[in-house]
Amino acid sequence: MKRLIEKGLMFGNLFAVDSPALVERYNRALRHLTGLATALTEFHLDISGYSPEIGDELDDHHYLNHGGVNRQFILLSTEQRHCPLLNAEFSTSRDILRRFIEANEQQLFALTATDAVAGELENSVLAVSTPEHLFDIRRIVVEADTTAGTLAHAERLEALIERFMGEEDAWLDEALIGEMVETAKLTGDITRNPVRLRHVAFEQKNFWTAHFGGLYLFQDVKRSALIASTSKPVGRLPLNANLSLGDRKGIARFLKANQLAEPIVKRHGADEVAILRQKMDFIIADALANASVDLTDLSRSDMRRLAARYADSLPKEYEGLAAMVRWAETRGARPKIGLEHPSYFYLLRATDSPDRDLVNMLLAELTVLDVRQLFICHKEAFYRHYRTWPETKKAYVADLLAREYAMDKAGARAYLFGDEPDMSGGVPTTGLGARAGIRDDALGQDTQFA
């Protein structure tokens, strides 16, 4: 993994804690939450305040996330909103933290100027011992305060002010006035500078969790489903479908029924055909690496020539993508890709909906030879597969991601998956999700590849 770290593809874009003041604030918050402290003078944080260096020091990389359900967090700066979330147990956690920080940026900026803000993403359950418990996690409440209790004091002062304004002859109550004065010393003038955080509750109905080997839970859709990365849970679950990644027909039909995926290339001459060609390059690289071919500094033309030489080594995933590329660039009948054909999911991407990132995450795990989508959409799965690759493929993928993705992450994501989705939960105005009734021939047709 050292190669990925050196290229900024692992533990990248973390927030640096490199001053005595920040270290002291972090330790105050860490003691407040866990009773622990770090002896390190420099370390890095993700969006939740987790530090891989401190995890190594404590020999506990779950020191802010014991049980994997109610994740604790430490904010030293609003700049943490740009950081990744490491060791994620739920796909929604980073987005909830980011939205919370952005909704309260001004307040958090003021609070973190002198103190750390510590808190917890509080679920309605304390542990997830069975898959049934996942259905109880529908609403996440963000509990947060400074280590000095500034927000709690402000709430107390508001209650005292309301009592003072509402009670007759309250101005004669010296104890009440004295308590207001002492509390105001801790909060400042909350009438001019209100100390209050907004948007502290978030709905969580469709999500991925690392529990039970990895599960995708879709509850808030027309046809609900649970999709397991390994073996599907046994028992009666309140869903329309209980699937595993091996249930390709079931997953394809689920995506179509809920209009969650659409073909990448829909017509002749589409610019998106370049995306399919890139996927083909990744498949070629995998086949050549297994054939012990040196992939160093190969251009795309080199890849094409090697693909012709090693055609017998290329998998069916390549065959399906190549057929679709030929159709898009020339004339003739559109190839019919069956639901169980290995290339089927390589031809899809999520529609523009609030669940776009979750669907692309699922598609990434179904198309692991597309190493770029796997890295962008499902880093935990990417790192797991990376450990098993030959050294030639590791070097090729790391160089490619550093050169073609890390230099412009936002641009690459927009090119591959479209503009960022509307996360408000409203009805999508673009994409297949807004065009119910339009029939896409390459989506959901249970026919043989031709």
C-alpha positions in Angstrom: 0.0 0.0 0.0 3.1 2.2 0.3 2.8 3.1 -3.4 -0.7 4.4 -3.0 0.2 6.5 0.0 3.2 8.0 -1.8 0.9 9.0 -4.8 -1.8 10.5 -2.5 -4.2 7.7 -3.4 -4.5 6.5 0.2 -4.8 8.7 3.3 -4.8 11.6 0.9 -6.4 15.0 1.5 -6.4 14.7 5.3 -6.4 17.7 7.7 -2.9 18.3 9.2 -2.7 18.9 13.0 0.7 20.4 13.4 0.6 23.0 16.1 0.5 22.7 19.9 -2.8 24.6 20.1 -4.6 22.2 17.8 -3.0 19.1 19.4 -4.2 20.4 22.8 -7.7 21.0 21.6 -7.8 17.6 20.0 -6.7 15.9 23.2 -9.4 17.8 25.2 -12.0 16.5 22.8 -10.5 13.0 22.8 -10.6 12.8 26.6 -14.1 14.2 26.6 -15.3 11.4 24.2 -13.2 8.4 25.1 -11.0 9.2 28.1 -7.9 8.7 25.9 -5.2 11.1 24.7 -2.4 11.1 22.2 1.3 11.8 22.8 1.8 12.6 19.1 2.7 16.2 18.2 1.7 15.9 14.6 -1.0 13.8 12.9 -3.7 13.9 10.3 -7.5 13.8 10.5 -10.3 12.7 8.3 -13.7 14.5 8.2 -14.7 12.8 11.5 -11.5 13.6 13.3 -10.2 10.0 13.1 -6.4 9.9 12.7 -4.7 6.8 11.3 -1.5 7.7 13.1 -3.4 7.8 16.5 -5.1 4.6 15.5 -1.6 3.0 15.2 -0.5 4.6 18.5 -3.5 3.3 20.4 -3.6 0.0 18.5 -7.3 0.7 17.9 -8.5 2.1 14.6 -12.0 2.2 15.9 -11.3 4.5 18.8 -14.0 6.9 17.6 -16.3 4.2 16.2 -16.7 1.3 18.7 -19.5 -1.0 17.7 -19.5 0.6 14.2 -22.9 2.3 14.7 -22.8 5.6 16.5 -19.7 7.2 15.0 -18.1 9.9 17.2 -16.4 12.9 15.7 -14.0 15.7 16.5 -13.9 19.0 14.5 -10.9 21.3 14.7 -11.7 23.2 11.6 -14.5 23.5 9.0 -11.8 22.6 6.4 -12.4 19.0 7.5 -15.5 19.0 5.3 -13.2 18.5 2.3 -11.6 15.4 3.8 -12.5 11.7 3.2 -14.0 9.4 5.8 -11.8 6.5 6.6 -12.9 3.2 7.9 -16.5 4.0 7.0 -19.1 1.6 8.4 -22.0 3.4 6.6 -22.0 5.1 3.2 -24.1 8.0 4.5 -21.8 9.0 7.3 -19.5 11.3 5.3 -22.3 13.0 3.6 -24.1 13.7 6.9 -21.0 15.2 8.4 -20.3 17.3 5.3 -23.8 18.6 5.2 -23.8 19.3 8.9 -20.5 21.3 8.6 -21.7 23.2 5.6 -25.1 24.1 7.2 -23.3 25.4 10.2 -20.1 26.7 8.7 -20.2 30.2 10.3 -21.1 28.9 13.7 -18.5 26.1 13.6 -15.9 28.4 12.3 -16.4 30.6 15.4 -16.6 27.7 17.8 -13.4 26.0 16.5 -11.4 29.2 16.7 -10.9 28.6 20.4 -12.1 25.0 21.1 -12.8 21.7 19.5 -16.4 20.6 18.6 -17.0 17.0 19.6 -20.1 14.9 19.1 -21.7 11.7 17.7 -23.8 10.6 14.8 -26.5 9.1 17.0 -28.6 6.2 15.7 -31.7 4.7 17.3 -29.7 1.5 18.0 -26.5 0.9 20.0 -25.3 -2.1 18.1 -26.1 -4.1 15.0 -25.9 -7.8 15.9 -28.4 -9.0 13.3 -29.4 -7.6 9.8 -32.9 -6.9 11.2 -31.4 -4.1 13.3 -30.5 -2.2 10.2 -34.1 -1.5 9.6 -34.2 0.5 12.8 -31.6 2.9 11.6 -33.7 5.4 9.7 -32.8 8.7 11.3 -29.4 10.1 12.3 -29.2 12.9 14.9 -26.0 14.9 15.1 -25.2 15.6 18.8 -22.4 18.2 19.1 -20.9 20.7 21.5 -17.6 22.2 22.4 -15.5 20.6 25.1 -16.4 23.6 27.3 -20.2 23.0 26.7 -20.7 26.3 24.9 -23.9 25.1 23.1 -25.4 23.6 26.3 -24.7 26.9 28.2 -26.3 28.9 25.3 -29.4 26.7 25.5 -29.5 27.2 29.2 -29.1 31.0 28.8 -32.0 31.1 26.2 -34.2 29.3 28.7 -33.3 31.8 31.4 -33.9 34.8 29.2 -37.3 33.4 28.2 -38.1 32.9 31.9 -36.9 36.5 32.7 -39.1 37.9 29.9 -42.1 35.9 30.8 -42.3 36.1 34.6 -43.8 39.1 36.3 -41.3 41.0 38.5 -38.5 38.8 37.2 -36.2 41.8 37.4 -36.4 41.5 41.2 -35.2 37.9 41.1 -31.5 38.4 42.0 -30.7 34.7 41.7 -32.2 34.5 38.2 -30.3 37.6 37.1 -27.1 36.4 38.6 -27.4 33.0 36.9 -28.0 34.8 33.6 -24.9 37.0 34.0 -22.7 34.0 34.9 -23.9 31.9 32.0 -23.5 34.8 29.6 -19.8 35.0 30.6 -19.5 31.5 29.1 -21.5 32.1 25.9 -21.2 35.8 25.0 -24.1 37.9 23.8 -26.4 35.3 22.2 -29.0 37.9 21.2 -26.4 39.4 18.8 -24.5 36.2 18.0 -26.8 33.2 18.5 -25.0 30.0 19.4 -27.1 27.3 17.8 -26.5 24.5 15.2 -29.0 23.8 12.5 -29.9 20.6 10.5 -29.0 18.2 13.2 -31.3 15.3 12.0 -30.9 13.4 8.8 -32.9 10.6 7.2 -31.0 7.4 6.4 -33.1 4.9 4.4 -31.0 3.8 1.5 -27.4 3.1 2.4 -24.4 0.7 2.3 -22.9 -0.8 5.5 -19.7 -2.7 6.1 -21.6 -4.9 8.6 -22.2 -8.6 7.7 -19.6 -8.5 5.0 -21.1 -5.5 3.2 -24.8 -4.9 2.6 -26.7 -2.4 0.3 -30.1 -1.6 1.8 -32.7 0.2 -0.4 -35.9 0.9 1.5 -37.0 4.2 0.1 -37.7 3.0 -3.4 -40.6 1.5 -5.4 -39.3 -2.0 -5.1 -37.1 -2.4 -2.0 -34.1 -4.7 -1.8 -31.2 -5.8 0.3 -28.1 -6.8 -1.7 -25.3 -8.6 0.1 -21.6 -8.5 -1.1 -21.1 -12.1 0.3 -23.9 -14.5 1.3 -27.4 -13.0 1.7 -28.9 -12.9 5.2 -31.3 -15.6 6.1 -34.7 -14.9 7.6 -37.8 -12.9 6.8 -36.9 -9.3 6.0 -39.4 -6.5 5.2 -38.3 -6.2 1.6 -39.4 -7.1 -1.9 -36.0 -8.8 -2.7 -33.1 -10.3 -0.7 -30.2 -10.7 -3.1 -26.4 -11.2 -3.3 -24.0 -9.9 -5.9 -24.3 -13.3 -7.6 -28.0 -12.7 -8.3 -27.2 -10.7 -11.5 -30.7 -11.0 -13.0 -32.3 -10.0 -9.8 -30.1 -6.9 -9.4 -30.6 -5.8 -13.0 -34.3 -6.1 -12.6 -34.2 -4.2 -9.3 -32.2 -1.3 -10.9 -34.6 -1.2 -13.8 -37.8 -1.3 -11.7 -36.6 1.6 -9.7 -35.1 3.5 -12.6 -31.7 3.7 -10.8 -29.4 2.9 -13.7 -29.2 3.7 -17.4 -26.9 2.9 -20.3 -23.7 4.9 -20.5 -23.9 5.0 -24.3 -27.4 5.5 -25.7 -26.9 6.5 -29.3 -24.5 6.4 -32.3 -21.6 8.8 -32.0 -22.1 9.5 -28.3 -19.1 11.1 -26.5 -19.5 8.6 -23.7 -18.1 5.9 -25.9 -14.7 7.0 -24.6 -15.7 5.9 -21.2 -16.3 2.4 -22.5 -12.9 2.4 -24.3 -11.2 3.3 -20.9 -13.0 0.4 -19.3 -11.6 -1.8 -22.0 -8.1 -0.6 -21.3 -8.5 -1.6 -17.6 -9.7 -5.1 -18.6 -6.8 -5.4 -21.0 -4.4 -4.4 -18.2 -5.8 -7.0 -15.9 -5.5 -9.8 -18.5 -1.9 -8.8 -19.5 -0.8 -8.5 -15.8 -2.0 -12.0 -15.3 0.0 -13.0 -18.3 3.1 -11.3 -16.8 3.3 -8.6 -19.4 5.2 -5.4 -18.4 2.6 -2.6 -18.3 5.1 0.2 -17.7 4.5 3.4 -19.7 2.1 1.8 -22.2 0.1 4.2 -24.3 -3.5 3.4 -25.3 -2.2 2.5 -28.8 0.2 0.0 -27.2 -2.7 -1.5 -25.2 -4.7 -2.0 -28.4 -1.8 -3.8 -30.1 -1.2 -6.0 -27.1 -5.0 -6.7 -26.9 -4.8 -8.1 -30.5 -1.8 -10.2 -29.6 -3.4 -11.6 -26.5 -7.0 -11.8 -27.7 -7.4 -15.3 -26.5 -6.6 -14.1 -22.9 -9.3 -11.4 -22.9 -12.5 -12.1 -20.8 -16.1 -11.8 -22.0 -16.3 -8.4 -20.3 -14.0 -7.1 -23.0 -16.1 -8.8 -25.7 -19.3 -7.1 -24.7 -17.8 -3.6 -24.3 -16.0 -3.9 -27.7 -19.4 -4.8 -29.4 -21.1 -1.8 -27.9 -18.2 0.5 -29.0 -18.4 -0.8 -32.5 -22.1 -0.1 -32.6 -21.7 3.4 -31.2 -18.9 4.3 -33.7 -20.4 2.6 -36.8 -23.8 1.5 -38.1 -25.8 -1.6 -37.7 -28.0 -3.2 -35.1 -27.4 -2.5 -31.5 -25.9 -5.6 -29.7 -28.1 -7.3 -27.3 -26.4 -7.8 -23.9 -28.2 -10.3 -21.7 -28.7 -9.7 -17.9 -26.2 -12.4 -17.1 -23.5 -11.5 -19.6 -20.3 -10.5 -17.8 -20.2 -7.1 -19.5 -23.8 -6.1 -18.7 -23.1 -3.9 -15.6 -20.0 -2.4 -17.2 -22.4 -0.7 -19.7 -24.4 1.1 -17.0 -24.1 4.0 -14.6 -26.5 5.4 -12.1 -29.3 7.8 -13.1 -29.4 11.3 -11.7 -31.1 10.7 -8.3 -30.4 11.2 -4.6 -29.1 7.6 -4.6 -26.7 8.0 -7.5 -23.5 7.6 -5.4 -24.9 4.5 -3.7 -25.9 2.9 -7.0 -22.5 3.7 -8.5 -20.9 2.1 -5.5 -23.0 -1.1 -6.1 -22.1 -1.1 -9.8 -18.4 -0.7 -8.9 -18.5 -3.8 -6.8 -20.2 -5.6 -9.7 -17.5 -4.4 -12.2 -14.2 -4.8 -10.3 -12.1 -4.8 -13.5 -13.0 -1.2 -13.9 -10.4 -0.1 -11.4 -11.1 3.6 -11.7 -14.8 3.3 -10.8 -13.9 0.9 -8.0 -11.4 3.4 -6.6 -13.7 6.4 -6.9 -16.9 4.8 -5.7 -15.9 2.0 -3.3 -12.4 2.6 -1.8 -12.7 -0.2 0.8 -13.3 -2.7 -2.0 -10.5 -1.2 -4.1 -8.0 -1.5 -1.3 -9.1 -5.1 -0.7 -8.7 -6.1 -4.3 -5.5 -4.1 -4.7 -3.7 -6.3 -2.1 -4.3 -9.4 -4.3 -3.0 -8.0 -7.6 0.3 -8.7 -9.3 2.9 -6.0 -8.8 2.7 -5.0 -12.5 -1.0 -4.3 -12.2 -0.5 -2.4 -8.9 2.1 -0.1 -10.5 -0.1 0.4 -13.6 -3.2 1.3 -11.7 -1.4 3.6 -9.2 0.3 5.5 -12.0 -2.9 5.8 -14.0 -5.0 7.0 -11.1 -2.4 9.5 -10.0 -2.1 10.8 -13.6 -5.7 10.8 -14.9 -7.8 11.0 -11.8 -6.0 12.7 -8.8 -5.1 15.7 -10.9 -8.8 16.6 -11.5 -11.1 14.6 -9.2 -14.2 16.7 -9.7 -13.8 16.8 -13.4 -13.3 13.1 -13.7 -16.3 12.3 -11.6 -18.5 14.7 -13.6 -17.2 13.1 -16.9 -17.8 9.5 -15.7 -21.0 9.9 -13.7 -22.6 13.3 -14.6 -23.1 16.3 -12.5 -23.5 15.9 -8.7 -27.0 14.7 -7.9 -29.7 16.7 -6.0 -29.3 15.4 -2.4 -32.5 17.2 -1.2 -34.6 14.1 -1.8 -36.8 15.8 -4.4 -37.9 14.3 -7.7 -35.0 14.4 -10.2 -35.4 16.7 -13.1 -32.9 15.1 -15.4 -31.7 11.6 -16.2 -33.7 8.4 -16.6 -35.3 9.0 -13.2 -37.2 12.0 -14.5 -38.3 10.3 -17.8 -40.4 7.4 -16.7 -41.7 5.5 -19.7 -38.6 5.9 -21.9 -37.4 2.5 -22.9 -33.6 1.8 -23.1 -33.0 -1.2 -25.2 -29.7 -2.1 -23.5 -31.2 -2.0 -20.0 -33.1 -5.0 -18.7 -33.3 -7.1 -21.8 -32.9 -10.7 -20.9 -31.5 -11.8 -24.3 -28.3 -13.5 -25.4 -25.3 -11.5 -26.5 -25.1 -11.2 -30.2 
